[in-house]
Amino acid sequence: MKSEQLEHTTSKVTPLLSEKEGQGSMPILSILIPTYNYNVCSLVHDLIALSQKEQIEVEIIIGDDASTKADCIQQNDALEQLPNVRVLHNEHNLGRAENRNQLARESRGEWILFIDSDAQVTPEPLARRSQFSLLLYLTAGEHSEVVCGGLYHPTTNPMPEASLRYKYERRADQKRSATFRSKTPYQHLTTFNIFMRRSTFLKIQFDKDCKEYGYEDALFGVELKKRHVSISHIDNPLVHVGLEPNDIYLKKTEIALHTLVSLQGKMQGLSHVENAAHRLQQFHLAAIFKDSFRLFSPLLRKNLLGNNPSLFIFSLYKLGYYLNIEPTALGGEPITIVVPFHNRESFLPLTLQSIADTNNRPPLHLILVDNQSTDKSVEICERFAELNREDDFKITITSESTPGAYAARNKGLALCTTPYIYFFDSDDEFDSDFFTYLNPELKKAENEQLDLLAITTRQNVGGKTMLRQYRETSDVKAQILISHLNTVSMIFRTDFLREIGGWAALRVWDDWELGLRALLHHPRMQWFTKRPFHQIHVHPDSITGADASSRFERQLHVLRHVHQELSAPADLQALYYRHCILAGQLLQEKNKSAAQQCEQQINQLFPQEKNLFGRLIKQYVSRGFRGAWKLAFYATKILK
């Protein structure tokens, strides 16, 4: 089961059973099912039927780790109608280990049983297989504090495109009997199906640093061995049915190898890959193997992603990939990128891949915020996360129900734990050399505690790329008239952005207002103008590409909002000219009614400010002439 990572999070928890009326006595067993975007209805119904058959009083707690699939959430939530079933919803993703820890803390039984969401209760006794039994666990618990029941896979592959995972697991099934596992009991521990005394688990718990796929169960086994906790293995298996396509499983394997490197020896010889790497280093062959892997990696991947992957090649691939991970590349992320989206299935693949493919990418946290999409945007993001998530490239997918990009961006801001934060639009293209230039500037910004790093950008209109207008200044008037601080041109110190209130609840021009408000707080600021970055695509469906008439009422609302923030006469004069420019645009679009409403607002807000130059600006724009903002900017310096 996959889970996305995020530190310092909270949870919204359904009340404990003891707090509900008429729930009866304390259960002897708590069955804990962590899940992420997986329907557990069939599993829960089977477990309830089994507990009733064996007359065992249980509670079942489902830990939803901030799922994004609405159908899974709705179907799993309906299970709370069943007696002694609860669903815990993490507000943000906790990660594989901490989600399980939370489930144990919320449980009430003397014993707890962890079962992965992609497990299936054995339908009937099979040859050489024991039928799964809760009673068998309770009996074994009389002699051991921890009991592992095991798992196995169907005898035929139910998913041909998952041939790599299926072949690997079927070979592993040969060494999953209780007799074999008991030879090295602490090494063959898995969280897929494990039973233990609740008090014992709470003294140890899973290593919460394991947020990604891999090794949280192995580390738990190391701790059990250190503390001399009694453990036994029995044949009480569940069926593993959650197989992934080859490309996703290969990516999950790579993620697990990054996790292994980050553990820095905690595995104490329990990893076959780590042991093989040490042997190569002892014989001074590691460098040759690393270079060979880089050369032949495409051929190895071609085999592993094909219809008949080789497990021998899989072993070589894991070893080569592990050896090529640089430990120095690990560490805390300096920056978070937040990408809000709403029905962007046509643009998201290019946008997301351009971020993933950027050169010299530092450790990075990418937060994707769905704003009530009804198309396949969420599925595209989930697929991207499956294929690209790495230890130094964290990807979180979350959602925001309040409509508007401002709300989605504030959701991302709330989840950010890095020193700096950057917002990128879901229909634009990330510059491949952005971090090549920016990494030194980020280090400098962090050392000097800069509040705002401003960059220049390119704009693509009808296939023609041009530099977006800017003025290398912190002058408030320039922002009022030029809007040169926009969404993708501002990199904020996270604490500073929170101090000034984040994104205002505005449906248009929210980036213009944020840049203006940031300047009014006199930030420690630096412009980076060595080259422009990114491709900002202007198209009919983008906010940038919309005409003034389609949103003038919202624009007037924003201008009124900004008027309340300004006090300096020169800044108010600039805002007056901004009104005049808007009135001219509306006249150019033959929308006299909207232009009259704009004039009415000018009369209300600027009764003393109106002058001949303002009227000239309006007429200049109405005739389709460009560059009015330059004339207005100079006028604020000349006309008093």
N, C-alpha and C positions, 0 to 999 in steps of 0.2 A: 504493500500500500504506500502510496506517495503522500507526502505532506510538505507544505511550503513553510519556510522559516521566517520568524520575526521575533525579536527580543522585546522584553519589557512590555508584555501584553496582559490584558485582563480578560475575564470571561463573564458571560451572562449565564447564570446557572439556574436551572429549574429547582424549586425548593426540595429539600430532602424528603424522603418518604415519611420519615417520622413527623414531619411538619404538616402532612396531609391527613385529613380526618379519615379514620376508619381503615388505615393501612395495615393494622395488625402488628404482629410481633417482629422482632429483629430477624432478618434472614441469616441463615448460616453461611450462604455463598453469594458473593457478588460477581456477576459475569460482566466483564468490562470490554466494550467493543469500540476501539478508536476507528474513526472513518473520515475520509475526505472524498467527496464526490462519488460515493458508492452507495447503492441501495442495499440495505441490510434487512429488509422486511422478511425475506424467506428464511434467513439465518435466525432471526429473532423468534419467528413463529415455530421453527423446529426446536429451538432451545426451550421455549415455553412448554411445548408438547412433551419433550423429554423430561423436564423437571416434574411435570404433573404425573407422568407415567412412573417415575422413580420416587414420587412423593417427597421431593426435596424443596424446601422453601428457599426461593432465590429472588434476587433483584437483578435486573438487567439495566446497565447504564451505557448509553451510546454517547461517545465523545466526538461531536462534529467539529473538526478543526478548520472552521471558517470556509466551508464548502461554497462553491460558486454556482453549482448547477441547481436551478430552482426546482426541477422535478425530483431530484434526490432529496433535497431538503424537505420538500412537502411530504413525500412518501415516508421518509424516516420520522418526521414529526408526528405523523398520524399514529405511530406506534405507542405514543404516550397514552392513548386511549386504553391500552391493555393494562391489566393490573401489574404493579411492581415494575413498570418500565419507565425510565426517564431518558430524556435527551438533553445533553449539555451542549450549548452552542458557544464556542469560543468567538468572542467579538473579533479577534485577530488570530492569525495562525500562530500556534505555539510551537509547532515542530513535532516530530515523531516521539521523542522521548518525553518532553514535558506534557504533551497531551495525555500520555499514559499515566504519568505521575499524578496529574490532576484527577483522572478517573479514580485512581486508588485512594486519593485523599477524600473524595466525595463518597466513597463506598461505605457500607455499614456492616457488611458480613465479616465473620471471623476469618473466612477464606476468600480469596479473590482468584478469578480465572480470566486471564487475558486471551481474547480470541480476535484475530485479525478480521476485518470486514469482508475480505474475499475468501473466507472459509465456508465450507459446506459440511453439515453434519452427515456422517456416513449413512446412506439410505438403508442399506441392509448389510448383514455380516457377509464379508467376502472371504475368499480363500486366503488363508494366512493373515487375515486382517481381523482385528477386534472391532466390534461395533462401539462407537463412541458412547461413553457413559459418565454422567456426573457422579454417580454413586461410586464408581471405580476410583475417581479422584479423591473423594472423601475418605475412602478406605485406605488408599496409599498415604494420605496425609497423616495418618496415625503414626507413621514411621519416619516421615521426612517433612521438612519445612517447605521444600520446593519440589514439585513433581512436574516432569515434562512428558507430555503425551504423544508428541510426534505429529507427523503429517505425511501425506502421500499425494500422488497425482493420478488423474484418470489414465486408464491403460491405453487409450487412443487420444491423439492430439485433437482437442476440440476447436483449435484455432490455427490453421496452417501458417498464417503469417507470423505466428509466435513460435516458430520452430526452434530458434536458439534457446529461448527460456525453457521450452518443453524438454528438449534433449538434455539440457543441463540438469534440470530438476529430476528427470527420470533416472539419470545416472546416479544422482545424489540419493534417490529413494532406496538404492541398493544398500546404503549405509545408514538407514534411518530406523532400523529395528531397535527395540529397547535393548537387546543383547549387545549390539554393536555400540550404541550410544553410551551404555553403562561402562565401557572400557575406559573412556575419558569423559566423565560425566559433566565437568564444568565447560568442556570445549564444545559440546553438542547441544548447547542451550539455544532455544529460539523463542521469541515472543509471540510467534504465530499461535501457539496453543500451550500455555504454561499456567500452572496452578500453584498457589503458594499462600502461606499464612500472611494475612494483611499486615500484622505488626512487624513481621520480618521485612517485608518489602519497604515499608515506610522508613525503616532505619537506613536503607541503602538507596533505593529509587534509581531510575535510569539517569544516566549522565545527560543533563539538560543541554550540554553543548552539542549533542547529537541531534541536530535539527533536520538534517538531510538524510537521505537514504543510506543505510549501512552501518553496522557494527554497534548499535546501541545494545543489542542482546549479548554480543560477545563481551563487551565491557562489563555488562551486568554479571556475566559468568566469572570474570576475573575478580570482581568484588566479592562474590559469594565464596570463591575459593580462599581469598584473603581472610575472610571472617569465619572460615570453617563452618559455613552453613550447610546442613545436610541436604543432599539433593538426590533424587532417584528418577529413573527413567522407566516408563511403562508403555505398553502398546495400547494407547487410547487415542488413535489418530483422528484428525479432521482432514477433509479433502481440500487441497488448495486449487481454486478454480480461477483465480485472477491473473491470467497470463497476459503479457504485453507483447505487441509487435516487436520484431527484432530491433528496429531503430531505437525505439523507446527503451527497451531493456539494455541495449548497449550503452545508451546515454546514462541510465541509472547506474550501470556498472562503473562508468567513468566518475560519476558523482561519488559513489562509494569509495573509489580509490583516492579521490581528493580528501574525503573524510579520513581515510586511513593515514594519509600523510599528516593531516592536521593533528592526529592523536599522538604523534611523536613518541612512539615506543610504548604507549599504554597497553598495547595488545599482548605484550610479554610472550612473544613467540607463537601466538595462536593463529596468526595469519599466514597462510601458505604463500601468498604473494610476497609479503614482507620477508619471510624466511628465504625464499628463492632469490630475492634481490640482495640480501646480505651475503648469500653464498657467491653470487656473481662478483660482488665487491671484494670478497676475500681472495678470489682468484684473479682479480684485476680485469674482469671481463665486462663489467657494468657499462663502461664507456662504449665498447664495441657494440653491445646489445642495444644501447640507447640510439646510437647512430643508425644501426640496421633497422630499428623500428621506425625511425623517421623516414627512411628510404622506402620501406615495404608496407608502411601503414595503410596506404590506399588499397593495396591488394588484399591485405588482411581484412579490412572493412568490407570489401566487396564480397568476400566469402561469407562473413558473419551476417551480412544483410541479405544474403541470397536464400534460396529455398532449402539448401542442404548444408547448413553451417557445420564446420568442424570444431569439436570441443578442444582438440589439441591446439588449433589456431586460436581459439578463444583464450586458452591459457597463455599462449605467447603474447597475445594482444594485451591482456591484463598486466603482464609483467613489464612489457615495453612501455605501456602507458604510465604505469606507476613510476618507473625509473625516470621518465621525462617530466614528471611534476616537480617544479622548483619550490622547495619549502619557503624560500624567501619571498615568493609571490603571495604567500598567505598573510592575513592580517586584517585589521579593521578597515572598513570602507571609508574613504574620505568624503564620498558624495553619494547621494540618492537621486535617481532620475524618476520623476513621476509622470506617467502618461495616462491621462483620462481619455475615455472613449465612449462614444454612443453610436451604435450602428455604423461601424467603420470597417466592415468586412472586406471592402474593396481596397482599402489603403493600409490596413494594419500589417499584412505580411511584409510589405516593403519597409515600413517604418521600423518594425521590431527587428527585422534581420539587419537593417542598417546599423542599429544600436549594437547588436551582437557582434557584428563583423568589424567594428571600429578597431584601429591599430593601437597598440600600447594601452589597452584598457586597464585602468587600475581596478583593485577590488571594488565591486560596484553592487549597489542594491537598486534593483528596478522594481517599481511599484506600478502595477497596471490597475486602474480603477474603472470598473464598469459603471456607467451612468444610465441604467435602465435600457440596455440594448435588447432588441427583439430579433436581431439577425444572428449570424454565426460568429460575431466578434469574440464572445467569451470562449467558444471552442477553439478559435484561432490562437488566442492567448494561452490557453491550456496546453495546446499542442506545442507552441513555441517554448513554454516553460519546461515541458517534458524533455525536449531535445536540447535545450541550451543551458539549463540550470547547472551551475558548478559551484564549488566551494567558494570561489572568489567572484561569483556572479549570482547573487541571490535574486530570486524572482518571486514577488508576492502578487497574487491576484486577489483583489477584493472588490467590493461593490459599494455604491452610494445611491440611496433611494431618492434623495432630494435632487430634482432635476437642475441642471446647470453645471457648466465646467467649473465654476468657482467652488461649488460644493464638492465635486470630485477631487479637485486639487487640494482643498482643505483636508479631505480624508487622507490623501497621501501625506500631507504635512503632519497630520496627527500620528502617522505610522513611522515617520522618519526618525532614525536614531543616529544619523551621521552628522558631522560638523556642517556640511554644506548640502544644499538641495537645489535641484534644477528641474524645471518643468518643460516638457516637450509635447508638442501636439501630435495626435494620432494619425494625421494625414500628411506629415512632412518627412523629409529624408535626412537622416543623421550623417554628418560629415565623417568620413573614414579616418581623417587625421585630427579630429577634434582633440582627443586626449594626448596626442603627440605634442601638440602645442600647449595644451591646457595643464598637463600634469605639473610642470614647474610653477605655473601661476597659482595652482591650488595649494601647493606647499607654501609658497610665499604668502598667499592669502591667509592660510591657517596660522603661520608664524606671526603675521602682523595683525591677526584678528580683523581682517577686512570684513565689512558687513555686506558689501555688494561688489561683484565682479561683473562688469558689463562687456558684452562682446558684440561684434557686428555680424550681420547675417545676409544671405542672398535670398532673393525672391524670384520665383519662377512663374511668369504670367504667359500663358499660351505657348509654352515651350521656350520662351526667351528668358534668360537668367540675367538679373541685374542686382546691383548692390542696393540694399535697403537704406534709405536715408537716415543719417544720424548726425549728431553734433557731439564731439568729445567734451562734454561738459556736465556739470551737476546742476545747471541752471534750471529752476522749476519751469520757467517760461518756455524753455526748449521742449520739455516733456509735454507741456500743455498743447503746444502747436505742432510738434513734429511726431510725437508718440514714438520716439526712438528707443525707449525702454519698453519692450514688449515681452510676451511670454517667453520666447526662446532666446532673448538677449540678456536675461537677468539670472545670475547665479547668486543665491542668497546664503549668507550664514544662517543656519536654521534657527538659532535662538533669536537673531535679529528679526527674522520674518515673523516669528511668533510674538515677539515684543510689540510689533506694530499692528498686530491683529490679523495676519494672514490675508486671505483673499476676501474682499467685500462681496456681499450678496447681490451681485449685479449680473445681468444676463448678457450684456454686451460691454465692450470696452473695459472689462475688469482688469486686464493687464495694464492698460493705460492708466487707470486709477491707481493700481498698486504701485507702478513706477513713480507716479506723482507723489503718493503718500510716503513712499520710501525716501524720496529726496527731501520731503518736508521734515523728516526726522534726522537730517544731516548725517548720512551714513559715512563710515570710512569706506571710500569707494575707489575703484580703479577701472579704467577702460583698457580693454585688450583689443587693439586695432591692427595687429600685424597682418591679418588676413580675415576675410569674411568666412563664416561657417554655414553649413547646412543648406538644404534646399527647401524654402518655404513655398509650398505649392498653393497658388491662388486659383481656385476653381469655383464654379457656381455653388457647390455644396459647402464651401468653407465660409467661415465667418468673415475672413479677409475679403472674400470675393463677393459678398452680398452688397446690394445697392443701399443707399441711405434711406430710401422711401420704405423699404420693407421692415425697418427697425427704428425709425426716427423717434417713436415715442419712448422706446427704451434708451435711446441716446440722449434725449432731453432729460430723462430721469437721471442718468449718470452725470450730466452737466450740472443739474441742480444739486446732486449729491456732492460733487467736487466743489461747487461754489461755497458750501458750508465749511469746507476744509481750508479755504484760502483767506488770507487777511492782508497780505502785502498789495498795495495799489497796482504795482506793475504786473503781479500775477493775475489779479482780477481783470486787468486790461487785456492780458493774453487770453483769458477765458472768454472775454467778450468777443475777441476776434475769432476764437474757435466757434462760437455761436454763429458768427457771420459767415464763416466758411461752410458750416452745415446748412444754413439757410440758402446759400448759393448752390450747393449740391442739390438740394431739393427742387430749386427752381430749374436747374439744368435738366432734372428728371421730369419736368412738367408737373410737379406735384405742388400746385399753388396753395392748397389747403394745408399741407404739412408745413410749407414755408411760412404761412401766416401764424401757425401755432408756435413755430420757432421764434418769430418776431414778437409774439406776445410774451414769451419767456424772456426775451432780451429786454423788453420794456419793464418787466417785473423785477428782474435781477440787476439791471444796469440802468436805472433811470437817469443817472448823471454821467454815464460813461459814453453814451452814443456820440459818434463823431463822423465826419465826412469820410475819413479813411475806412471806417468800418463798412459804410455803405458801398464804397468803391470796391472793397474786398468781395462783398457779396455779389456785385455785378460782374466782377472779374471771373469769379468761379462759375457763375450761372452761364457764362458764355463758353465754358469748356476750357479755359486757360488753366495751365498747371503752375505749381510753385507758389501758390498763395501763402502757404505757411512761412516761406522765406520772407516775403514782403511783410507779413504780420509780425514775424520775429524781430525784424529790423525796426519796425514801427514802434515796438515796445521800448526800444532803446532810444528812439528819437523823439516820439511824441509823448508828452507828459500831461 
